[in-house]
């Protein structure tokens, strides 16, 4: 005979309970449980995971953001090289002018 496990209260202020035998989360109304759909929550979790992965790989110059246009691989490396060349040129000019004066 199957033993009925008691419902586990997850969030008492929201009346959320977990049925440990089936793994279903629902709203408790006395001894009964209303089954809630978790599809929208799972979709939001998937979107958050994609955003977290995008933030995690943002510092790698070889990666591209998820919403970027195709063919933009390596654009961060090129931009970094050009920026460093401009900074070096400006610093060189400043040092040259400082030495000549």
C-alpha positions in Angstrom: 0.0 0.0 0.0 1.3 3.5 -0.9 1.9 5.8 2.0 0.5 9.3 1.4 3.2 11.9 2.1 2.2 15.2 3.6 2.2 18.3 1.5 5.3 20.4 1.9 4.6 24.1 2.3 7.0 26.1 0.0 5.6 29.6 0.6 2.9 29.7 3.3 2.1 33.4 2.6 1.2 32.4 -1.0 -0.4 29.1 -0.1 2.1 27.2 -2.3 2.7 23.5 -1.6 4.7 20.7 -3.1 3.4 17.2 -3.4 6.6 15.1 -2.8 5.3 12.0 -4.4 4.5 13.6 -7.8 6.6 16.7 -7.7 3.7 19.0 -8.5 3.6 22.5 -7.1 0.2 23.9 -6.4 -2.0 26.2 -4.4 -3.3 24.6 -1.2 -6.9 25.0 -0.3 -7.4 23.0 2.8 -6.4 19.4 1.9 -6.7 19.8 -1.9 -4.1 21.2 -4.2 -4.8 23.2 -7.4 -2.2 22.4 -10.1 -0.5 25.4 -11.5 1.1 25.7 -14.9 4.8 26.3 -14.8 5.2 26.9 -18.5 5.4 30.7 -18.3 7.9 30.6 -15.5 10.1 28.1 -17.4 10.0 30.4 -20.4 11.1 33.4 -18.2 13.9 31.2 -16.7 15.1 30.3 -20.1 15.2 34.0 -21.1 17.1 34.9 -17.9 19.6 32.1 -18.5 20.2 33.4 -22.0 20.8 36.9 -20.7 23.1 35.6 -17.9 25.1 33.7 -20.5 25.3 36.8 -22.7 26.6 38.9 -19.7 29.1 36.1 -18.8 30.6 36.0 -22.3 30.5 39.8 -22.8 34.2 40.2 -21.8 35.4 37.6 -24.3 36.4 39.5 -27.4 35.9 36.5 -29.7 32.2 36.1 -28.8 29.2 38.0 -30.2 26.1 39.2 -28.3 22.9 37.1 -28.9 21.1 39.9 -30.6 24.0 41.0 -32.8 23.9 41.0 -36.6 25.6 38.0 -38.3 29.2 38.4 -39.4 30.3 40.4 -36.3 32.7 37.8 -34.9 36.0 39.4 -33.9 34.7 43.0 -34.1 35.7 43.6 -30.4 39.3 42.6 -31.1 39.4 45.0 -34.1 37.9 47.8 -32.1 40.3 47.2 -29.3 43.3 47.3 -31.6 42.2 50.5 -33.3 41.5 52.2 -29.9 44.9 51.3 -28.6 46.6 52.5 -31.8 44.8 55.9 -31.5 45.7 56.2 -27.8 49.3 55.3 -28.6 49.4 57.9 -31.4 47.9 60.7 -29.2 50.3 59.8 -26.3 53.2 59.8 -28.7 52.3 63.2 -30.0 51.9 64.6 -26.4 55.3 63.2 -25.5 56.9 64.6 -28.7 55.5 68.1 -28.1 56.5 67.9 -24.4 60.1 67.0 -25.4 60.4 69.7 -28.0 59.2 72.5 -25.8 
